[in-house]
Amino acid sequence: MIGDSVAVAEALARFEGLYPEKIELSLGRVEAALDALGRPQDRLPPVIHVAGTNGKGSTTAFMRAMAEAAGLRVHVFTSPHLVRFNERIRLAGEIVDDARLVAWLDRTYAALTGLQITHFEATTATALLAFSEVPADLLILEVGLGGRFDATNVIENPALCVITPIDFDHKAFLGSDIRKIAGEKAGIIRPGRPVLTAIQRRVCDEVIAKEAERQGAPLYRLKAHFIDAMPADISLIGEHQRGNAALAAIAMQLFGGSTLVDQAAIFEGARTAVWPARMQRLQAGPVTALAPQAEVWLDGGHNPHAARAIARHLTSLPGKTVLVTAMLASKDATGFFLPFRHLDPAVFTLPNAPGHRGAEPHDLAEAARTAGLTVTTCASLEAAVTAAAATGADRILICGSLYLSGEVLAKNEEAPA
């Protein structure tokens, strides 16, 4: 099964020994690390900073494709990765190679002597160091969690801040008050710097608008007619992806002053963007071989908002779909399953990918039954896909977790490129 190289895994493992005993929401640790590295955040190309609950990765993929279609060199930072850690750091269009990644990880580790820091903070510092030393025209920087205290929120003068749709997720860290969640996402807004927001529920829009006004930041909003103006044949599947593509298009117009990235490049990017584990049909491989008579699809959506988007798309497809699902224990499993009620899919639950706090298959099963679905618990991915195939369904959708998605892609020998 494909995955991190030994050298990368060993370089990453050293950061575990620096983990603080108590985690406090603060930028102090990552700022100290960046100071020790010579403040690489001050030597970056123009930055588009992206926060939100859903659509961050897809919007980022569309922006990257649009900018590259215009001939720009684009750095990208995303998380989590699916198969290899290298996926998080894309340098001028290419996923970072092992040799350079290990060298930057080594330099970061050497600079952290005596410091306590989380794994994400340390690797974010590594990414910013890498981005500061490779020429590019644009850096698209995706928030890991929240916004205000996320390790990426050290950029003082971003070219643009983008906020994708806000909903409930990461309740253990961000709580269950949607206004407070929106406030955390809006924490990336900087004084006088433009901010672009997706179509939001009213309370979230109000929070964003208030923060933008407080910061003197020009506020731009996605409108429905911009979505309608996108080409019909965008590359990513689902009506929600049209909204993400339109948000990316406006971002590119704001970034380039409507001239750097023209409409032709925007439309080309909308048609060619690639973002794995978002309604991705799997290629022939060891996983799909377990279900030779069915289509096998993959989506990493893991909260109610994502589930609603997936269910809407499935409604438009002919034939029968069944779900193969694993989730983190911290997720709202019942909320995830509820949007699928009208489709009445059989559900097969399994443990999440090793190394993560996954929900037990029987707990997921109970959540699915609460949502009115029929469930079978399984001991492994292979057992779940085999059982799902035995139903004779037209398609199997593996969903509920990006970590599960990574395991599926690794076992199907289909690493993101």
C-alpha positions, -999 to +999 in steps of 0.1 A: +000+000+000+014+034-010+021+061+017+048+083+031+084+074+024+105+062+054+125+094+053+095+117+055+078+096+082+109+097+103+114+134+099+077+140+108+079+117+138+104+139+156+079+167+161+058+144+183+084+149+211+078+187+211+040+184+217+029+208+245+013+193+276-016+217+275-031+230+242-042+266+244-058+284+215-030+308+206-007+318+178+022+322+202+038+288+195+038+290+157+050+327+159+079+316+180+088+289+156+086+313+126+108+338+145+134+310+150+133+303+112+139+340+103+102+349+097+096+333+064+060+346+064+074+380+056+090+367+023+060+350+007+044+357-027+009+373-025-013+352-003-050+342-007-060+330+028-090+305+028-112+297+058-147+281+061-163+248+070-170+232+037-156+237+002-121+251+012-102+224-007-125+225-038-124+263-039-086+262-035-084+236-064-105+258-086-084+289-078-052+271-085-064+258-118-077+292-129-044+309-119-023+283-136-044+285-167-034+322-168+002+312-166+009+319-130+031+299-107+010+289-077+020+275-043-008+257-023-010+246+013-039+223+022-047+198+050-052+170+058-034+150+032-050+118+019-022+094+011+012+112+015+021+141+037+038+157+006+003+165-008+000+194+017+027+214+001+025+222-036+054+243-049+048+263-081+024+236-093+042+204-081+038+184-050+070+187-029+095+159-034+108+138-005+144+152-006+134+188-003+106+181+022+129+163+045+155+191+043+129+217+052+116+195+080+151+190+094+157+228+094+125+234+112+132+208+138+167+222+144+152+257+149+127+245+175+152+235+202+135+243+236+101+251+220+068+233+226+046+231+195+019+210+179+025+188+149+003+210+127+020+242+139+055+228+132+046+215+097+028+248+089+060+266+098+079+241+075+055+249+047+059+286+050+097+282+050+094+262+018+071+287+002+095+316+011+124+299-008+107+289-041+096+317-064+059+319-073+032+344-082+006+333-057+003+313-025-032+298-017-031+291+020-059+270+035-068+272+072-066+239+091-092+244+117-112+275+127-093+306+116-085+331+143-061+309+162-052+286+133-014+282+126-019+297+091-032+330+106+002+347+108-001+365+074-004+402+082-012+415+047-030+389+026-039+399-009-074+385-003-093+365+024-119+340+012-145+324+035-163+294+021-197+282+035-198+280+073-216+252+092-212+230+122-180+209+125-151+204+149-175+210+178-150+199+204-128+229+194-152+254+179-184+247+199-219+245+187-228+282+185-229+290+148-223+327+156-191+319+175-180+295+147-185+322+122-165+346+144-136+321+144-137+318+106-139+356+103-108+359+124-086+357+093-099+391+081-071+417+082-073+455+084-080+471+050-076+438+031-104+426+009-125+397+020-148+375-002-175+353+013-196+325-001-234+326+002-239+321+040-268+317+063-279+351+076-263+349+110-229+340+096-231+367+070-239+392+097-208+381+118-185+384+087-199+418+078-195+431+113-158+419+115-151+433+080-165+467+090-145+466+123-113+459+103-121+484+075-119+455+051-138+458+018-164+430+017-175+411-014-202+385-015-209+357-039-243+361-056-265+335-072-261+350-107-224+345-105-230+307-100-253+307-130-226+323-151-202+294-146-198+269-175-220+239-174-192+214-177-171+222-146-148+194-136-159+187-101-193+169-096-223+184-078-243+216-078-224+228-047-192+227-067-206+253-091-208+276-061-172+268-052-161+274-088-179+308-088-164+318-055-129+309-070-137+329-101-145+361-081-114+355-060-093+354-091-109+386-105-103+404-072-067+391-070-058+400-105-079+432-109-099+414-136-069+414-159-042+391-145-066+361-147-090+367-175-124+350-182-108+324-206-085+313-178-113+312-153-134+290-175-105+267-184-097+263-147-133+256-139-133+228-164-099+213-155-096+216-117-089+183-098-096+177-062-095+140-050-121+124-027-149+148-037-174+126-057-144+109-073-151+077-093-124+053-084-102+038-112-096+000-116-076-012-086-077-036-056-106-018-040-129-016-070-120-052-079-141-061-048-172-048-065-168-056-102-204-050-111-208-016-094-194+019-098-173+028-067-172+064-057-154+083-030-163+114-010-145+127+021-175+148+033-180+143+070-205+167+084-243+175+078-236+203+053-214+180+032-240+152+035-268+174+022-247+183-009-238+146-015-275+135-011-287+162-035-263+150-062-273+113-056-309+122-061-301+132-097-285+098-105-303+068-118-302+034-100-295+025-064-267+037-042-254+021-010-230+038+015-198+025+030-190+048+059-165+055+087-162+087+107-142+103+135-158+098+169-162+136+173-185+140+143-222+143+142-230+109+127-268+112+130-267+146+114-246+132+086-270+103+078-302+123+080-300+139+045-299+104+030-333+093+044-353+099+012-328+078-008-330+049+017-296+035+010-283+005+028-253+015+050-222-005+058-202+009+087-165+001+094-137+013+116-120+045+105-084+045+092-058+034+118-043+061+139-074+083+142-101+085+169-127+067+148-163+060+158-170+024+165-189+007+137-218-002+160-221+034+172-222+046+136-248+019+129-270+032+158-267+067+144-277+055+109-307+036+124-317+068+143-318+084+109-341+057+096-315+037+075-308+000+074-273-008+086-247-036+086-215-034+106-183-046+091-148-053+104-128-038+075-129-018+043-126-049+023-155-066+041-177-035+038-172-031+000-177-068-005-210-068+015-221-036-003-214-052-037-235-082-027-266-060-026-265-056-064-265-018-061-255+003-091-230+023-072-211+022-039-203+055-023-175+054+003-179+085+025-178+101+059-141+107+065-111+121+048-089+096+067-110+068+053-107+084+018-069+083+022-070+047+032-092+039+002-069+057-023-038+041-008-053+006-010-066+013-046-031+025-055-045+058-066-024+085-049-032+122-057-007+137-081 
